[in-house]
């Protein structure tokens, strides 16, 4: 189910690139450009953090959905399909975080703690 919804959303987000910004929130974000999309992702990340601090399960789920959605908008804007991210997660599955970090090439991939 999870990969199916990501694939359907990716398809919809691609279609929104061709939509009128007057008719679609996502088309409007695309029209505004990368900075607007990044600002929205950052805003949703902050709201997710605050929801987690509040500790209200439903609020955490709601805000995480917003964060994931806007992250998918960013991926689509950058020409990256969610399957590419899922493959990367699958590649990391079963690896120690420390081992995965040590195996990263130093050319531009930021290591996250």
Backbone torsions as a table, in degrees:
resi	resn	phi	psi	omega
1	UNK	NA	-45.9	-174.2
2	UNK	-62.5	-42.8	178.8
3	UNK	-68.3	-33.1	178.7
4	UNK	-63.0	-45.9	-179.2
5	UNK	-66.5	-37.2	177.3
6	UNK	-63.6	-41.8	178.7
7	UNK	-64.5	-42.8	179.0
8	UNK	-65.2	-42.6	177.8
9	UNK	-63.2	-42.3	179.3
10	UNK	-59.1	-42.2	178.6
11	UNK	-63.0	-45.1	178.7
12	UNK	-63.6	-42.8	-179.3
13	UNK	-64.7	-37.4	175.5
14	UNK	-63.0	-42.0	179.2
15	UNK	-64.0	-34.9	-179.3
16	UNK	-66.3	-20.6	177.1
17	UNK	-61.8	-27.0	-178.6
18	UNK	-98.6	3.7	-177.7
19	UNK	-87.1	161.4	176.9
20	UNK	-74.6	127.1	178.0
21	UNK	-58.5	-19.6	177.3
22	UNK	-76.0	-20.2	-173.6
23	UNK	-108.0	-10.3	-172.9
24	UNK	-141.8	128.3	176.5
25	UNK	-58.5	-45.4	-178.4
26	UNK	-67.0	-41.9	176.8
27	UNK	-59.9	-37.8	177.8
28	UNK	-63.7	-42.6	177.1
29	UNK	-61.3	-46.2	178.4
30	UNK	-58.7	-43.5	-179.1
31	UNK	-62.0	-37.7	179.8
32	UNK	-71.4	-25.6	174.3
33	UNK	102.2	179.9	-174.0
34	UNK	-57.2	-44.3	-177.4
35	UNK	-59.8	-39.6	179.0
36	UNK	-66.4	-39.9	178.8
37	UNK	-66.1	-45.1	179.0
38	UNK	-61.8	-39.8	177.8
39	UNK	-61.3	-41.0	-179.5
40	UNK	-67.8	-41.4	177.5
41	UNK	-61.2	-44.6	179.6
42	UNK	-62.8	-42.0	178.6
43	UNK	-61.4	-45.3	-179.7
44	UNK	-68.3	-33.9	176.5
45	UNK	-64.3	-43.0	178.6
46	UNK	-63.9	-41.0	178.8
47	UNK	-66.1	-34.4	176.5
48	UNK	-66.8	-41.9	177.5
49	UNK	-60.8	-45.7	-179.1
50	UNK	-65.4	-37.8	177.7
51	UNK	-63.0	-42.1	179.2
52	UNK	-64.5	-39.5	177.8
53	UNK	-64.6	-35.4	177.5
54	UNK	-70.4	-27.8	176.4
55	UNK	75.4	18.5	179.2
56	UNK	-93.9	110.2	-173.7
57	UNK	-49.7	-50.3	-177.7
58	UNK	-61.6	-38.4	179.6
59	UNK	-67.8	-39.3	178.0
60	UNK	-62.5	-45.5	179.8
61	UNK	-61.9	-46.9	-178.6
62	UNK	-60.2	-48.7	-177.5
63	UNK	-69.8	-34.8	176.9
64	UNK	-66.0	-38.7	176.1
65	UNK	-60.3	-42.8	176.9
66	UNK	-62.1	-42.5	179.8
67	UNK	-63.6	-47.2	179.1
68	UNK	-61.8	-43.1	-179.9
69	UNK	-58.5	-49.4	-177.2
70	UNK	-70.1	-28.3	172.6
71	UNK	-65.7	-38.1	176.4
72	UNK	-65.7	-36.6	175.2
73	UNK	-60.9	-45.1	178.4
74	UNK	-60.6	-46.7	178.8
75	UNK	-58.0	-47.0	-179.6
76	UNK	-61.8	-41.7	179.3
77	UNK	-60.7	-33.1	-178.8
78	UNK	-89.8	0.9	179.2
79	UNK	75.5	28.1	-179.3
80	UNK	-111.8	126.0	178.6
81	UNK	-85.8	144.8	178.4
82	UNK	-54.6	-28.2	178.0
83	UNK	-59.2	-31.8	178.7
84	UNK	-65.5	-39.3	178.3
85	UNK	-70.5	-41.0	178.2
86	UNK	-62.0	-38.9	177.2
87	UNK	-63.8	-39.5	178.3
88	UNK	-64.8	-41.7	176.8
89	UNK	-63.3	-40.8	178.4
90	UNK	-63.9	-38.9	178.2
91	UNK	-60.7	-37.6	-178.3
92	UNK	-80.2	-17.6	-175.6
93	UNK	-56.7	130.8	178.5
94	UNK	84.9	-6.3	177.0
95	UNK	-89.1	142.7	170.2
96	UNK	-64.0	140.2	177.2
97	UNK	-57.9	-37.1	179.1
98	UNK	-69.5	-39.7	178.5
99	UNK	-66.9	-42.0	179.4
100	UNK	-62.3	-43.7	-179.5
101	UNK	-63.2	-42.1	-179.3
102	UNK	-66.4	-27.6	-177.2
103	UNK	-84.2	-7.7	-177.7
104	UNK	-70.2	139.9	172.7
105	UNK	-70.1	153.8	-177.2
106	UNK	-87.3	5.4	-179.2
107	UNK	-88.4	82.2	168.0
108	UNK	85.3	-6.9	177.9
109	UNK	-86.5	118.0	179.8
110	UNK	-76.9	131.4	176.6
111	UNK	-83.8	132.6	179.1
112	UNK	-110.9	135.6	179.7
113	UNK	-78.8	NA	NA
